[in-house]
């Protein structure tokens, strides 16, 4: 698979008349005729199992003339790109040019893994792959003993606890277990043996939050060499007991302690959306009052925000996003490319979200911020248990710092309820009802036509993000949208999100 992040065509014309049409035509020719040929060239020049990355490739087609220019344009593009690329690859072993990198495919996969663990998003060239597919590639690399420096990986994970959480919650137990054994130079099956002892002590498998605490404790162990080569029941009991607030043994019952589910909230009962959402006249009133609500904020939300001990970290999405943009290539100027987001059409729901969450008795930022993130993904797709790279925009809309991992173990233990799913569907129906142009559009039709769009997020300044949404022919209907989404600032957001759609 070959990827081009951005292509720029510069045309110098003798006259201005017809310039725009010619520019559009040249772009279409490049997409339809040049790119398919380049795919074949790239496959031929890149050896199997090798990944080649180029920062930039610039060609000069010279003067083409007006007669039969399309054919000459196509042939010149293909010829020049193939020639320059072949020369770059031939010179690469002797060149100090850092703009070209040639590496084994296994190394490329580990770099993607490293980038995701650190940032919670995939690098641009890997945005279309799933974590499940990445896991399969990494497992193959481990089976062939192609692993990056274990010492560097250990140091990295100990520096970023969030990375350990991603490892233990976003990847399968089998992969995480195998990787941890390789990372700590433990015998194959060592972790599984400890987990089996834990199950025998508790009567239940060590999963979810407890599994994460266990993996975290192993990786953060100051002297991994002190771990016994063959763990016995007494060592396992002592180790599990020592975990901070996670798995511990009840000395009276000799069982693992598991936290009980929280009591359901008094207001958390099934019901319809408030009239302010599904009644058109009150929806308009809500829209009129939105700016005032954003400025003053809900006292409930403000009160919770001040009580959040991690608010200094959680409420800085703009600088954190700027860091993510920088991390894509390590070059500040790359921020101009933006950061890809999925389901960019979620911004259509923005005027309704404060009332929607309030009706569900959600308290944001805590304790319901993570749950709200997952619910927004369900609102956009109707799917549960999403992989974290799909959650960047829901995080931002919920005021969550983008580098924080979502609380997947809690969702696994307490999945979205039927009530939450019903209310999400009712919100979609309310949007259709209050947008007369959509008429009898179904919830799935709304999601497929407007919500599931790709987008790019940019940092404008220290308090402003910009979202550019992918456009399609159906977007002419946005002119009839009865509410504005050009600027979004919800009560729990300490930044504003400008939208270009």
N, C-alpha and C positions, 0 to 999 in steps of 0.2 A: 504494500500500500504506500502510495506516494502523496505527499501533502505540500501544497504551496500556500503559505500564509497570506501573502498579498502580492498581487501583480499590478504593475503600473505601466500604462501605455502612454507615451508622449509622442504626439504627432505635430510636426511643423508643416503648416499648409500655406499655399501661396495666396489664398483669399479666405475671407471669413464666411462668405456665403456657403451654406450647407455643411459647416464645420461640425455642428453638433450631431447631425445625422451620420456623418462619416465616422465620427468618434464612436457612436453606438454600433455602427456596422463593424468596425475594426474589433471592438470588444466581443461581439457575437462570433466573429470568425475565429478569434483566439480561443474562445470557449468551445466552439463546436468542431473546429478542425485541427487546431494546434495542440490543445491539451491531450486529446486521445493519442496523438503521435508521441508526445512527450512521455506519456505513461509507458509506452513500449521502450523508448530510449532509456528512461530511468531504470527499468527492469533489466535491460541488457547491460548497462554500465555498472550497476550495483551488484557485487557478488552475493551469492546466497548466504544468509546469515550475517550480513554486514549492513550497518546503518550509516548513511552518509548525511550529514547536516551542513547546509550552506547558509550563511547569514545573508548573502546577497549575490545575485548573478545579473550583471548588466550587459546588454548587447546593443549594438548600433546596426540598424538595418540599412543605413545609407539612403540614397534617393531611390524611390520606387517608381515614380512617374504615375500618370493617371490611367493609362491604358492597361487593362488586365491586372490592376494593382492587387486585387484580392488573392490571385494565385501566387504572385511574386511575394506578397506579404507572408502568406502561409509558408511557402518554401524557405524564405529567408529566416523566419523565426525558428523553424525546426533545424535548419542547417547551422545557424549561429549558436543556438543553445547547445546542440550536441557537440559542436567543435570546442566551445569554451569549457563545457563541463568535462569533456574527455581530457583536455589540457590540465585543468585544475586537479583532477584525480591523478594524473601522471606525475604532477609536480608535488603532490601533497606530502609524500614521505620525506622530501627534502626542503619543504617550505616551512617558514616560521609563521605563516599566516594563520591566525586564530579564527578566521572566518569560515574555515572548513574543518570538520571533525569527522573522523572515520573510526567506528567502534563496532565491537561485536554486538549482535542483537541482544544477547543476554545482559550485557552491560547497559544497553539502552533500557531494557525492562527494569533493571534495578534502579536506574536513575529516575524513571517515572515513579516507581514505588517510593523512593526517597522523597521526591518532590511532593507526592500526595500526602505522605505521613507528616511532612513539615507544614504544609499549607492547607490541606483539606480540599484542594482542587487539583485537577490534572493539568499538566502542561498543555499548551495549545495544540501541539502535534498529536496528543493522545486523547483529545476531548471526546472522541466518538467511541472509545473503548470502554467496556464496563470493568468494574473491579473484579468481577468473576473471571473475565477473560484474562486480565492482568495476573490474577492469582494462578491461573493455569500456566501462563508463561513463566512465572517465577518458580512454580513447582518443578517445571522441566529444568530450569536453570539449577535448582538445588539438586535435582536427581543427577545432573551431569557435573555437580560440584563446581558450578560457575557462580560464585558468590563474591560480591565486592568485599573490600576490607572489613572484616568482622570487628576489628578494633574501632574503626571509624563509625560503624553502625552502632556499636555499643555506646560510644561517647555521645553520639547524636541522640539516641533514645533516652539516655539519662538526662540530657539537657532539655528535652521536650517531652514532658509527661503526656501532653495531648497526643503525641505521636504513638505512644504506647496504647492509649485508649483507642486510637484508630486501628492499630494493629489487632487488638483483641476484640473489637466490636464490629468492624467493617469487613473483616475477612473471616473465612470459615474457621471453626475450631481446629480442624485437621491441619490446615495450612499454618495457622498461628502456632500451634503446638510444634510442628516440624521446624518452622523457622526459629522458634525460641531454642530448640535443642541444638540446631546448627550454630546459632548466634553465641550460645554459652558453652559450646563444645561439650554438650552432654551426650551420653549414649542414646542411640535411637530407642524410643519407647520410654525414656526416663519420665517425661512429663505425663504421659498416659498412665504410667504406674502410680505416680503421685495422685493423679485425679481418681484412679480406681480406689486407692486407699481413702481418699476424701469421701467418695461415694459410700464406702463401707462404713465409715464413721458417722455419716449423716443420714444414710438411708436414701439420699437423693443425689443426683449428679451435680457436680460443680459447674454451673452454667451462668450466663448473663453477667451480672455485676460481680458475683463471687469469682467467676473465671477471670474477669479483667483484673481484679485485685490480686489474684494469684500470679498471673503473668507479670503484672507490674512489679510485684515483690521480687520475683525471680530476676528480672532485668535490672532492677535497682539495687540488688544485693551487692554490697561493697566488695565482697571477695567471692565471686562465683566459684572459685576453686575450692571453697569450703563446702560446697554442696556435695553430699555423699554420692558416690558412684552408684550405689544400690540403696535407695531410700527404703526405710522400714516404717512400720506403722507408728512407732513412737516419734520418729523424726518428723513425719508428716503431721502428726497431731500437734507437735510443738510449733512447727512452721506455720500451720494454718492459724493456730491460736495467736501467733505474734502479729498477724496482719492488722494494720491500723483500721479499726472500724469496719472491716470487711468480714471475712470468714473467721469465726473463732469458735472454740469448743465450749459448750456449757458443761462446767465441771461436774454438775450434778447428774446430767443425763448423757454426757459423753457424745453429744450430737452437735452438728454444725448449726449455728444460729442463723435463721433466715428472717429478714425483716418482713413484717406483715404489710399487706396492702393498705393504703390510706383509706380512711372512712370516706364514703361518697359525700360530696358536698350537698348541702340542703337544697340548693337551687339547681343541681345538676340532674334535672329530670327531662325526659323527652317532651318535646313541644314544638310548636311552630315558631318561626322567626318572629321577632317583634313587629308590630305594625309599621314601625319606622323603616323596616326593610321591604316588606312585601306590599305595602300600601303606597301607591304612587305619590299622592299628595304629601305624605309625611316623608317620603324619600327626598322630595324636593326640599322640605324644611331642614332635613338632616344635612343636605348638601349645602344649604345656605349657612348653617351653623358650624360647618366643619372647620373653617379657618379659625373661628373663635375657640373651638375645642382644641385645635392643634396648638394655639398660642398659650392658652391657659393650662391645657392638659387635664385629664381626669385626675381628681384628687386621689382616687384610689390608685391609679398607676403611679402618680408622683410619689405617693407615700411608700409604695413598695420599692420604687427605684432608690430612695434614700436609705432603705434598710438593706440593700444588697451589698454584702461585703466585697463583692468582686466588681462593683459598678465601674471602678476606674479602668478595669480591663475591658469589661463587656460593652461599654458605651463609647468606644473609640473606633467605630467601623471604618471611618474615612482614612486615617493614617494606616490602619491595618490593611485595608484594601490597596492602598498605595504600595505597601510592602509586598503584597501578593503580586501586583502588576510588575514590580521590579524583579520578583523572583522568577518570572516566566523565562527570562533569559539572562538575568543578572545585569541588565543594562537599563538605566533610568529612561532612556529615550524610547524603550519598547512600550512604555505606558501608553503611547499614542495608539497602540493596537487595541487596547481595551481588554477586558477579561470576559470570556464567554459565560453566558448564563442560559439555563434552560427555562422553559415555560415563562418567557418574559411577559406574556399577556396577563399574568397575575395582577399587574398594575390596574387592570380594569376593575378589580374588586376593592381597590384602596379606600374609596369613600365609605365603604360598608364595614371595614374590618374592625374598627373600634367597637361598634355596636354588636357586631357578630361575636367577638371574643367576650364582651361583657355579658351577653346573653348566655354564653356557655360558662360563665363565672370564672373565666380565665383571669389570672393575675400575671401581668407582664411588667417587668422582666422575670420575676420569680414568683411562684415556682413553676409557671406554666409556659415559659418561653420556648423550651425545647419541644413541648407537645404542640404548641402553636405552629412551629416550623413544619412539623410533620403533617399537621392538618392542612396547611396551605398547599403542600405538595399533593395531598389527596384531593383538595379542591380543584387543582389544575388538571389532574390526570385520572382520578378515580382509583389510583393504585396506592398500596401501602408498602411499608418497609423499603423506602428508596435508598439508593446509595448516596453517600454524602456529596459527591461532586454535583449532584442534581439540585442541591439545596442552597446554593449561594444566594439567589434572590429571595427565597423565603426567609433566610437568616436576616438579610438586610431589612426586609419589610417588618420583621419582628424585633428589630433593634439589636440583633445579636452580632457580636464581633465575628467576622467571617472565618477567622482562623480557629475558632472554638469548635470542637467536634460535637455533634448532636448526641443526646443521651439515648443511644440505641438500646441498651439493656432495659431501661425503664419502659420503652415502647414494646419491647418483647414481652415483658412481664405484664404490662397493662396496655394492651393494644387499643387502638381507637374504638370507641364504643359505637353501637348502632345509632345512638342519639347524635354523636358527633358527625357520623357519616350522613345521617338524614338531614341535619342542619346545613351541612356543606352543600348537599344537593339542592336544598331549598334556597340557599343563597344564589346558586347558579340560576335557578328558575326565576328568582327575583330580578336578577340582572337582565334576563331575557324579557321579563314582563315590563320592566321600566325602560327598556330600549325598544320602542315600538317598531323600529325598522326590522328587527329580528323576527317579529311576529311569532310563528309557531316553532321556532328553532328549538331543538332538543338540547338537553344538557350536554350530551356527547357532541352535538353539532357546534355548540358554543366552544367547548374545549378544543375540538379539532380545528375550528376555523380561526379562533382568536387567541386562545390561551397558550397552546403548545407552540410557541414561537421561540426561535433563538434570538438572543440579544447580546449586546456588548455593554459592559459597565466601565465607565471612565471616572477618574477623579478630576473634578474641576477646581476645587479649592478645599481648604481644611474643613469646611462644613457642607460641601455640596458634592453629590455624585450625579453622574449623567448616565441614563440608560437609553441606548438606541435599540429599537425593536425592529426585527426583520419585517420587511414589508411584502405584502402580496396583493393581488388584484382585488381581493375582498375588502381591502382597507378603505375603499371609498365610503363604506358604511360608517366609518369612524366620524365622518362629518356630521352624522345625525346623533352621535352619542349625547345624551341629555346631561352629562356631568363632565367635569374637567379632570384630566389626569396629568396635566402638564407639569405640576409640581406636587409632590407627595411628602407630607411630613406628619406622621402619626404621633399621638401623645408620648409614646415611649421611644421615639427616634430623636437622637440629638443631632441629626443632620437632615438635610432635605435631599430628595431624589427628584431630579429633573428628568422628564421623559420626552424623548423625540420618537414619534411614531407616525 
